Amino acid sequence: DLMDELGLATDWSLYTENTDWQNEVLRQAAFNSYQLSLSGSDEKTNYYVSGNWTKNDGVVRNNTADRYSGKINFDRQINSWLKAGTSILYSKWHDINIIDNIGAGRGGVILGMISAPPVIGIYHDDGTFTGNPLQASWENPVASTDAPEQDYYQTRFMGNAYLEANILKDLKFKTLVSLDNANGQYNYFLDPYRTDWGRVNSGIAEETTDKTEYWLSENTLSYKKKFDSHSLNALVGFIVSKRQSSSLYARTINFANTAVKTINGGSVIEGVSSSYAERTNVSQIARLNYDFNNKYLLTANFRADASSVFGPGNQWGYFPSFSAGWRLSEEDFLKENDAIDDIKLRVGWGQVGNDRIREYAWYGTVGTGYNYVIGGVIVPGISIETIENKDLKWETTAQTDIGIDILLFNYRIGITADAYIKNTSDLLLSMPVPRSTGFESTIQNVGEIQNKGVELQISTKNLINELKWNTDFNISLNRNQVVYLDSQVINSGWIYQRGNVAIAKEGEQMGSFYGYVAQGVDPATGLMIYKDNNEDGEITPDDKEIIGNANPKFFYGINNKLSYKGFDLSLFIQGVYGNEVFNATRVESESMNDFKSQQATVLDRWQNPGDITDMPVATLGEKYNSELSTRFIEDGSYLRIKSLTLSYSFPKEIINKIKLSKARIYVTAENLYTFTKYSGYDPEVNAFDGHNLAQGIDFGTYPQSRNIIFGINLSF
């Protein structure tokens, strides 16, 4: 009826399928891993050789990865004063990825699976993929996984070689050179026939090649001396490294057929780009360890690091650190205590630097593609793209830590506790600049963040006889705060057509959510009621506020290991408490403002005046009811059976008869079960993985899978 009123009537007799899209897209997947290794040694030589093949299919159809690798370690004592060695790793990787963290209708498979209308099938009668009959250019999720040919290949070589020379009895020199070389290639082809998007473009081909080469040279001089009750260990060193990267990208469209699927098969070049970048780092390091009678311990470190990403005069950063330990158990007043085996107090302070920003960050760079026409001829042009910032310098984190280590009752109980406070200053952030500059933002040193917390670990040997039972328990609490941000705010966590949901703001925690406070559904109109903070009678962006926090109140984990004769049982439980998740998946699957299929929860929506419900009215084309608000904030606390392993090692008297030194079989269950109130697939999600400003957001994010692994270890 609503379709008729809006002039969007369609013949629904043509759509009579009952497709279970979750069943079509999700699957039980196989994981295979095989490894063979050889090792040996004599008085002067050690060697290790291994080969590995792994194939891991994802729980989403057509998602797979396979890897071949080989490794060689070799060490040789050449003579009484000289030792040499090398380590080499070569791997070959291939995967077929799927797109997540993107909405339905834009290639996002997870949200596409949730939003696909069940009344359509996967294919039309002619073999082409179906789409939403009421939404143009909307492909079904199986089209997103199966239609494109999208393969990524990478080969990687990692190797190092070293020489270690005893110059004097207590003085040693070591030089090491290492190389990490990676070459990748991504190929994409969408044929011009089977999908709507392919037909619109008459076929699409993309190719990306990337190459990265990283090398490092490290030279150290170490001195180790023990005399009477004193022990001294000192080291000085010099490290230099360089990273070079390059990439080439091309995209063409308009293919006559599928005979040629590479980019040269398309007659129209839509885009070509290339890049080359390099960065260098130089470090000078020094370390001094002093031990008096195994009772008083002192350590001092100093690093001087230079990075090419910073401006002239700011390339060097200087980072000292100091720590001291006092082993009280060696003091006379505790030495004879039968209950205490070891107790040590620790205190430390240190600084570290961060230079993880793009290459040439301080330069005012130019970009290509700004072409213009002179005399009817296209002339290539360039334009300034970033602002020069010669003052750009190292981000610095200073941390103070106080801790204690205790061993009790003949090493049956071990306790480690730490309290820390960490201040990060001169944050490297992309900050807004006045539009009058011609730019929107630039990387600056601005802001300060403080983290403080405590960590506790308790290890116990509960049973130590024929039946052995060990338990490890840990819990950690962390609180952070944006101390200073130059009176500015940083928004991030972009949700399509809705805006940013994460914010960094002075006085608030990193990982805060920002939006409207939803106060329920108006029984008279069915519209969401939002808090009018400025009381101006209108709901505008000025009414937004902090609406949630992705930071848990604490993390915890418990690991139990039991052994009896040849049997071993290991159970690891892990969880968090007190965090919130912004479920942006529900923004699309409960918005009821377009023609996507919705979750069953919308059956309780408002339909008539007087209805009392938490689900608003359907409003085609309107986003008011699905604005970023507390409506989509959920409790993200969970307890997860992370790993459960049962194994059996065969007795030596049996395996020795078949020329084996060890034989073990095992079964492992990973992510066996999760206890949570979260309504999505997985509470342990982050659509913006690696982005400290945007945490705990679920936007059609690929969930973790439950894995059952059967394995066997044999040693000859």
Solvent accessible surface area in square Angstrom, and as a share of the most:
residue,aa,sasa,rsa
1,D,142,0.74
2,L,84,0.42
3,M,41,0.18
4,D,91,0.47
5,E,139,0.62
6,L,83,0.41
7,G,64,0.61
8,L,65,0.32
9,A,70,0.54
10,T,44,0.26
11,D,77,0.40
12,W,111,0.39
13,S,81,0.52
14,L,130,0.65
15,Y,58,0.22
16,T,110,0.64
17,E,99,0.44
18,N,140,0.72
19,T,19,0.11
20,D,84,0.44
21,W,10,0.04
22,Q,86,0.38
23,N,108,0.55
24,E,57,0.25
25,V,0,0.00
26,L,49,0.25
27,R,87,0.32
28,Q,187,0.83
29,A,42,0.32
30,A,56,0.44
31,F,96,0.40
32,N,49,0.25
33,S,57,0.37
34,Y,132,0.50
35,Q,120,0.53
36,L,124,0.62
37,S,51,0.33
38,L,110,0.55
39,S,80,0.52
40,G,25,0.24
41,S,82,0.53
42,D,95,0.49
43,E,175,0.78
44,K,98,0.42
45,T,17,0.10
46,N,77,0.40
47,Y,95,0.36
48,Y,67,0.25
49,V,59,0.34
50,S,17,0.11
51,G,32,0.31
52,N,32,0.16
53,W,75,0.26
54,T,30,0.18
55,K,67,0.28
56,N,70,0.36
57,D,31,0.16
58,G,15,0.14
59,V,31,0.18
60,V,0,0.00
61,R,58,0.21
62,N,52,0.27
63,N,22,0.11
64,T,21,0.12
65,A,19,0.15
66,D,26,0.13
67,R,75,0.28
68,Y,118,0.45
69,S,19,0.12
70,G,30,0.28
71,K,76,0.32
72,I,80,0.41
73,N,45,0.23
74,F,85,0.35
75,D,40,0.20
76,R,94,0.34
77,Q,56,0.25
78,I,83,0.42
79,N,57,0.29
80,S,104,0.67
81,W,129,0.45
82,L,33,0.17
83,K,63,0.27
84,A,22,0.17
85,G,8,0.08
86,T,41,0.24
87,S,29,0.19
88,I,62,0.31
89,L,46,0.23
90,Y,107,0.41
91,S,9,0.06
92,K,108,0.46
93,W,85,0.30
94,H,35,0.16
95,D,26,0.13
96,I,31,0.16
97,N,98,0.50
98,I,9,0.05
99,I,80,0.40
100,D,34,0.18
101,N,47,0.24
102,I,65,0.33
103,G,0,0.00
104,A,1,0.01
105,G,35,0.34
106,R,80,0.29
107,G,25,0.24
108,G,2,0.02
109,V,2,0.01
110,I,2,0.01
111,L,0,0.00
112,G,4,0.04
113,M,4,0.02
114,I,35,0.18
115,S,0,0.00
116,A,3,0.03
117,P,15,0.09
118,P,56,0.35
119,V,51,0.30
120,I,4,0.02
121,G,14,0.13
122,I,28,0.14
123,Y,107,0.41
124,H,90,0.40
125,D,163,0.84
126,D,111,0.58
127,G,35,0.34
128,T,20,0.12
129,F,4,0.02
130,T,8,0.05
131,G,24,0.23
132,N,10,0.05
133,P,46,0.29
134,L,40,0.20
135,Q,51,0.23
136,A,98,0.76
137,S,52,0.34
138,W,5,0.02
139,E,34,0.15
140,N,0,0.00
141,P,2,0.01
142,V,0,0.00
143,A,2,0.02
144,S,25,0.16
145,T,1,0.01
146,D,42,0.22
147,A,3,0.03
148,P,13,0.08
149,E,82,0.37
150,Q,16,0.07
151,D,31,0.16
152,Y,53,0.20
153,Y,97,0.37
154,Q,47,0.21
155,T,45,0.26
156,R,91,0.33
157,F,77,0.32
158,M,71,0.32
159,G,11,0.11
160,N,47,0.24
161,A,54,0.42
162,Y,34,0.13
163,L,84,0.42
164,E,38,0.17
165,A,17,0.13
166,N,62,0.32
167,I,95,0.48
168,L,118,0.59
169,K,193,0.82
170,D,37,0.19
171,L,40,0.20
172,K,77,0.33
173,F,71,0.30
174,K,68,0.29
175,T,34,0.20
176,L,36,0.18
177,V,84,0.49
178,S,27,0.18
179,L,64,0.32
180,D,26,0.14
181,N,27,0.14
182,A,15,0.11
183,N,62,0.32
184,G,6,0.06
185,Q,65,0.29
186,Y,64,0.24
187,N,51,0.26
188,Y,39,0.15
189,F,9,0.04
190,L,9,0.05
191,D,14,0.07
192,P,12,0.07
193,Y,106,0.40
194,R,87,0.32
195,T,4,0.02
196,D,45,0.23
197,W,113,0.40
198,G,0,0.00
199,R,104,0.38
200,V,95,0.55
201,N,18,0.09
202,S,40,0.26
203,G,0,0.00
204,I,2,0.01
205,A,1,0.01
206,E,34,0.15
207,E,44,0.20
208,T,36,0.21
209,T,45,0.26
210,D,48,0.25
211,K,96,0.41
212,T,33,0.19
213,E,51,0.23
214,Y,78,0.30
215,W,87,0.31
216,L,35,0.17
217,S,22,0.14
218,E,55,0.25
219,N,48,0.25
220,T,16,0.09
221,L,65,0.32
222,S,28,0.18
223,Y,80,0.30
224,K,137,0.58
225,K,71,0.30
226,K,157,0.66
227,F,94,0.39
228,D,138,0.72
229,S,44,0.28
230,H,56,0.25
231,S,33,0.21
232,L,50,0.25
233,N,51,0.26
234,A,28,0.22
235,L,27,0.13
236,V,81,0.47
237,G,14,0.13
238,F,89,0.37
239,I,25,0.13
240,V,40,0.23
241,S,9,0.06
242,K,50,0.21
243,R,87,0.32
244,Q,52,0.23
245,S,25,0.16
246,S,41,0.26
247,S,42,0.27
248,L,94,0.47
249,Y,67,0.25
250,A,13,0.10
251,R,47,0.17
252,T,7,0.04
253,I,25,0.13
254,N,67,0.34
255,F,9,0.04
256,A,94,0.73
257,N,74,0.38
258,T,50,0.29
259,A,86,0.67
260,V,69,0.40
261,K,87,0.37
262,T,75,0.44
263,I,45,0.23
264,N,119,0.61
265,G,25,0.24
266,G,11,0.11
267,S,81,0.53
268,V,66,0.38
269,I,122,0.62
270,E,90,0.40
271,G,24,0.23
272,V,94,0.54
273,S,61,0.39
274,S,85,0.55
275,S,66,0.42
276,Y,125,0.48
277,A,18,0.14
278,E,54,0.24
279,R,37,0.13
280,T,46,0.27
281,N,38,0.19
282,V,38,0.22
283,S,9,0.06
284,Q,89,0.40
285,I,31,0.16
286,A,38,0.29
287,R,97,0.35
288,L,81,0.40
289,N,47,0.24
290,Y,63,0.24
291,D,37,0.19
292,F,65,0.27
293,N,74,0.38
294,N,77,0.39
295,K,31,0.13
296,Y,88,0.33
297,L,42,0.21
298,L,95,0.47
299,T,39,0.23
300,A,34,0.27
301,N,47,0.24
302,F,87,0.36
303,R,99,0.36
304,A,6,0.05
305,D,14,0.07
306,A,13,0.10
307,S,2,0.01
308,S,37,0.24
309,V,1,0.00
310,F,0,0.00
311,G,0,0.00
312,P,78,0.49
313,G,84,0.81
314,N,40,0.20
315,Q,67,0.30
316,W,102,0.36
317,G,7,0.07
318,Y,130,0.49
319,F,10,0.04
320,P,30,0.19
321,S,30,0.19
322,F,112,0.47
323,S,50,0.32
324,A,36,0.28
325,G,11,0.11
326,W,97,0.34
327,R,38,0.14
328,L,25,0.13
329,S,9,0.06
330,E,50,0.22
331,E,23,0.10
332,D,125,0.65
333,F,140,0.58
334,L,31,0.15
335,K,112,0.48
336,E,147,0.66
337,N,64,0.33
338,D,137,0.71
339,A,35,0.27
340,I,38,0.19
341,D,41,0.21
342,D,28,0.15
343,I,21,0.11
344,K,38,0.16
345,L,68,0.34
346,R,65,0.24
347,V,76,0.43
348,G,16,0.16
349,W,97,0.34
350,G,14,0.14
351,Q,49,0.22
352,V,97,0.56
353,G,29,0.28
354,N,27,0.14
355,D,21,0.11
356,R,198,0.72
357,I,24,0.12
358,R,93,0.34
359,E,32,0.14
360,Y,79,0.30
361,A,4,0.03
362,W,29,0.10
363,Y,94,0.36
364,G,36,0.35
365,T,40,0.23
366,V,86,0.49
367,G,7,0.07
368,T,112,0.65
369,G,59,0.56
370,Y,108,0.41
371,N,85,0.44
372,Y,109,0.42
373,V,97,0.56
374,I,104,0.53
375,G,79,0.76
376,G,70,0.68
377,V,96,0.55
378,I,122,0.62
379,V,43,0.25
380,P,111,0.70
381,G,10,0.09
382,I,116,0.59
383,S,44,0.28
384,I,112,0.57
385,E,83,0.37
386,T,35,0.20
387,I,49,0.25
388,E,90,0.40
389,N,31,0.16
390,K,109,0.46
391,D,109,0.56
392,L,1,0.00
393,K,82,0.35
394,W,20,0.07
395,E,22,0.10
396,T,27,0.16
397,T,24,0.14
398,A,24,0.18
399,Q,65,0.29
400,T,49,0.28
401,D,32,0.16
402,I,107,0.54
403,G,4,0.04
404,I,46,0.23
405,D,34,0.17
406,I,32,0.16
407,L,60,0.30
408,L,32,0.16
409,F,109,0.45
410,N,112,0.58
411,Y,113,0.43
412,R,76,0.28
413,I,50,0.26
414,G,13,0.13
415,I,45,0.23
416,T,52,0.30
417,A,30,0.23
418,D,24,0.12
419,A,45,0.35
420,Y,34,0.13
421,I,68,0.34
422,K,64,0.27
423,N,48,0.25
424,T,16,0.09
425,S,40,0.26
426,D,47,0.24
427,L,12,0.06
428,L,17,0.09
429,L,30,0.15
430,S,64,0.41
431,M,0,0.00
432,P,68,0.43
433,V,25,0.14
434,P,90,0.57
435,R,181,0.66
436,S,108,0.70
437,T,65,0.38
438,G,65,0.63
439,F,43,0.18
440,E,114,0.51
441,S,53,0.34
442,T,21,0.12
443,I,25,0.13
444,Q,47,0.21
445,N,36,0.19
446,V,15,0.08
447,G,5,0.05
448,E,53,0.24
449,I,15,0.07
450,Q,43,0.19
451,N,29,0.15
452,K,102,0.43
453,G,13,0.13
454,V,70,0.40
455,E,82,0.37
456,L,62,0.31
457,Q,85,0.38
458,I,54,0.27
459,S,34,0.22
460,T,32,0.19
461,K,90,0.38
462,N,48,0.25
463,L,73,0.36
464,I,84,0.43
465,N,115,0.59
466,E,103,0.46
467,L,72,0.36
468,K,102,0.43
469,W,94,0.33
470,N,62,0.32
471,T,25,0.15
472,D,49,0.25
473,F,59,0.25
474,N,64,0.33
475,I,40,0.20
476,S,29,0.19
477,L,58,0.29
478,N,40,0.21
479,R,94,0.34
480,N,14,0.07
481,Q,80,0.36
482,V,1,0.00
483,V,67,0.38
484,Y,104,0.40
485,L,1,0.01
486,D,65,0.33
487,S,107,0.69
488,Q,55,0.24
489,V,61,0.35
490,I,17,0.09
491,N,66,0.34
492,S,13,0.09
493,G,4,0.04
494,W,143,0.50
495,I,1,0.00
496,Y,86,0.33
497,Q,97,0.43
498,R,28,0.10
499,G,15,0.14
500,N,47,0.24
501,V,0,0.00
502,A,0,0.00
503,I,5,0.02
504,A,2,0.02
505,K,83,0.35
506,E,64,0.29
507,G,45,0.44
508,E,59,0.27
509,Q,48,0.21
510,M,17,0.08
511,G,1,0.01
512,S,3,0.02
513,F,0,0.00
514,Y,46,0.18
515,G,0,0.00
516,Y,13,0.05
517,V,36,0.20
518,A,23,0.17
519,Q,102,0.46
520,G,27,0.26
521,V,15,0.09
522,D,40,0.21
523,P,53,0.33
524,A,66,0.51
525,T,68,0.39
526,G,0,0.00
527,L,68,0.34
528,M,9,0.04
529,I,70,0.35
530,Y,9,0.04
531,K,79,0.33
532,D,40,0.21
533,N,58,0.30
534,N,72,0.37
535,E,150,0.67
536,D,78,0.40
537,G,71,0.68
538,E,110,0.49
539,I,54,0.28
540,T,40,0.24
541,P,94,0.59
542,D,112,0.58
543,D,0,0.00
544,K,45,0.19
545,E,52,0.23
546,I,52,0.26
547,I,17,0.09
548,G,9,0.09
549,N,39,0.20
550,A,10,0.07
551,N,24,0.12
552,P,20,0.13
553,K,107,0.45
554,F,55,0.23
555,F,91,0.38
556,Y,38,0.14
557,G,2,0.02
558,I,55,0.28
559,N,33,0.17
560,N,29,0.15
561,K,104,0.44
562,L,56,0.28
563,S,34,0.22
564,Y,97,0.37
565,K,145,0.61
566,G,16,0.16
567,F,104,0.43
568,D,56,0.29
569,L,67,0.33
570,S,31,0.20
571,L,52,0.26
572,F,64,0.27
573,I,36,0.18
574,Q,36,0.16
575,G,0,0.00
576,V,10,0.06
577,Y,114,0.44
578,G,21,0.20
579,N,14,0.07
580,E,53,0.24
581,V,1,0.00
582,F,0,0.00
583,N,3,0.02
584,A,0,0.00
585,T,13,0.08
586,R,36,0.13
587,V,1,0.00
588,E,16,0.07
589,S,0,0.00
590,E,6,0.03
591,S,3,0.02
592,M,15,0.07
593,N,13,0.07
594,D,43,0.22
595,F,43,0.18
596,K,22,0.09
597,S,28,0.18
598,Q,40,0.18
599,Q,57,0.26
600,A,78,0.61
601,T,66,0.39
602,V,15,0.08
603,L,129,0.64
604,D,103,0.53
605,R,75,0.27
606,W,23,0.08
607,Q,102,0.45
608,N,92,0.47
609,P,104,0.66
610,G,50,0.48
611,D,47,0.24
612,I,146,0.74
613,T,30,0.17
614,D,124,0.64
615,M,21,0.09
616,P,0,0.00
617,V,29,0.17
618,A,36,0.28
619,T,27,0.16
620,L,58,0.29
621,G,56,0.53
622,E,105,0.47
623,K,69,0.29
624,Y,80,0.30
625,N,2,0.01
626,S,1,0.01
627,E,49,0.22
628,L,2,0.01
629,S,0,0.00
630,T,41,0.24
631,R,29,0.11
632,F,0,0.00
633,I,30,0.15
634,E,25,0.11
635,D,65,0.34
636,G,0,0.00
637,S,18,0.12
638,Y,12,0.05
639,L,60,0.30
640,R,9,0.03
641,I,34,0.17
642,K,54,0.23
643,S,31,0.20
644,L,56,0.28
645,T,24,0.14
646,L,85,0.43
647,S,4,0.03
648,Y,53,0.20
649,S,37,0.24
650,F,75,0.31
651,P,46,0.29
652,K,132,0.56
653,E,120,0.54
654,I,94,0.48
655,I,4,0.02
656,N,85,0.44
657,K,164,0.69
658,I,112,0.57
659,K,167,0.71
660,L,18,0.09
661,S,55,0.36
662,K,99,0.42
663,A,6,0.05
664,R,61,0.22
665,I,75,0.38
666,Y,58,0.22
667,V,50,0.29
668,T,17,0.10
669,A,11,0.08
670,E,57,0.26
671,N,21,0.11
672,L,53,0.26
673,Y,113,0.43
674,T,33,0.19
675,F,110,0.46
676,T,51,0.30
677,K,174,0.74
678,Y,11,0.04
679,S,81,0.52
680,G,30,0.29
681,Y,93,0.35
682,D,3,0.02
683,P,7,0.05
684,E,73,0.33
685,V,19,0.11
686,N,39,0.20
687,A,12,0.09
688,F,53,0.22
689,D,129,0.67
690,G,74,0.71
691,H,75,0.33
692,N,110,0.57
693,L,15,0.07
694,A,0,0.00
695,Q,49,0.22
696,G,13,0.13
697,I,0,0.00
698,D,9,0.05
699,F,9,0.04
700,G,1,0.01
701,T,17,0.10
702,Y,61,0.23
703,P,18,0.11
704,Q,73,0.33
705,S,30,0.19
706,R,146,0.53
707,N,53,0.27
708,I,92,0.47
709,I,39,0.20
710,F,160,0.66
711,G,19,0.18
712,I,107,0.55
713,N,63,0.32
714,L,85,0.42
715,S,43,0.28
716,F,176,0.73
